[in-house]
Amino acid sequence: MPTSVCKKSLSGACSPLRAEVSPRWTRIRRLHMWSGHSARARRARLLLERLETRELLSGYQPTAVEQLFLEELNDARANPAAYGASIGLDLSTVAPAQPLAFNTELIQAARLHSQDMNARGYFSHVTPEGLDPGARISQAGFFWNGWGESIAGGSVFPNPSDALSALIIDNGIPDLGHRRQLLAIDAAFQTQNQVGVGILQNGTGPLTNYYTIDTASSPGPGAPGFLTGVVFNDANGNGKYDLGEGLGGVTITVNGTPTFATWASGGYAIALAAGTYTVTASGPGLPAPITQTVTLGGSNVRLNFTPSSITYIRDFYQTILGRQGSPAEVNSCLPALQVFGPAGVASLFEHSQEARDRDVRSWYVTYLGRRAANGEELGWVNALVAGLPEDSALAGILGSDEFYHRAGTLSSSGTGDQRYIRALYSVLLNRTGSAGDVASWVVTLGSLGRQSVALHFLHSMEYRCDQVVVYYASILNRPSAPSSAEIMSWAGSNLDLVTIRVCFESSHEYYMNG
């Protein structure tokens, strides 16, 4: 059964494309995309208005499900390669695009179309009366000079993430029109900075679930950019917006002017001229106001607020860098948290120059018995930042002549090699090696060398188990020892110790302890 896709060019010509798909699949999943452009559009005025004059110009607010769809779409636009990897698609050549801002008139156009398709049992960009997306968007009150629309329907789309991934993958669509619209791959879509999402779930229509995504641009020059985002309580600690987490009625203040009260979904969108702004979120669900500084150029900027974000970043400074982060430092990390999530930011901290410098300096004290001097640690620090594995760097220090000679002072008997092996048992495994084990390693030492032997100790299950126990205490603040199963699940994995630390630092348990 053929599925048609209609794409309107900037000149207004409509060229239908057809793609053959499985009849069975067509019954449960359909995807269409169409775009248009018009030179006839009314110029919009850009004002920073007070809250009372910014009340909704339309009665259509985003639902929590629609807000979730937009958050996931904006995540994909911010980092196409990472999103592609999460759905098994190579998007490494797709450039990041500006975030889309909700427009209530576009929400109206999109939602009414999804409802209409469900109610009257059709699936098309054009209504039975002949209204195309441009007409429907205009009918909702939005003045546009360019628009794009994707629609999806099917019982296989119970969740927003399912529909979004299907649209981005665009299986069976030769021109990949949905992907090009939603990720703003084509130049025509890159200026479309506003969106309406209309989602109808569990409907009575033949496709059960209906999705309409209308993107559009206002006329320029002087068309506004938008500060947009969502205020939410990150209850599960994943750094992302989830259903039930939105905080409605929160006041967004821009440069001292109360400008927007968040929708029930937690979302907001504020038209702003280019410039630098101090933005504060305050009100229900926030124990204290959250203030950030943001700069708008010619594109939209996304700024999410969550009361746990600041605590999260502060904890990273304390746990990973061993110090308190200044308010400016903490605020500067918040945008990265919403783009990369807790694991991504924890990894950035762990691999930072400051963290690596702290690690190497601690190794000098612990294993060489002295402080690093005259910048001698910089070679190791720079190598780690450049990608040298942590265990290789530590093995280099443990295999050095300096550690070998120091090992001779840690034991009162035996050859130099015997004392060296005993020192590895002592400093890495915190125990005394048996005479047989020491003798065996001395033989191995002669063939492999000190650095390779040290690396064997660092890769041993005993050392990894000991380190995991340390992480449970120092990172998660566990009052009691972890179970053997917990220890082995990490120590027996193929993850390196830095990655294990990142997993601990981005875990729900760590989040709840903060």
SULDA-V214571 format. One record per helix or strand of 2 or more residues. SS is the DSSP state (alpha for helix, beta for strand). FROM is the first residue (numbers start at 1). TO is the last residue. If there is no record, write none. Layout:
[[SS | FROM | TO] [SS | FROM | TO]]
//
This chain:
[[beta | 2 | 8] [beta | 14 | 20] [alpha | 23 | 28] [beta | 30 | 37] [alpha | 51 | 53] [alpha | 64 | 78] [alpha | 80 | 86] [beta | 101 | 102] [alpha | 104 | 120] [alpha | 133 | 139] [beta | 146 | 153] [alpha | 160 | 169] [alpha | 177 | 182] [alpha | 187 | 190] [beta | 194 | 200] [beta | 210 | 217] [beta | 225 | 232] [beta | 251 | 254] [beta | 257 | 261] [beta | 267 | 272] [beta | 275 | 282] [beta | 290 | 296] [beta | 301 | 302] [alpha | 307 | 321] [alpha | 327 | 350] [alpha | 353 | 368] [alpha | 378 | 385] [alpha | 390 | 398] [alpha | 401 | 407] [alpha | 416 | 429] [alpha | 435 | 448] [alpha | 450 | 459] [alpha | 461 | 474] [alpha | 484 | 491] [alpha | 497 | 505] [alpha | 508 | 513]]
//
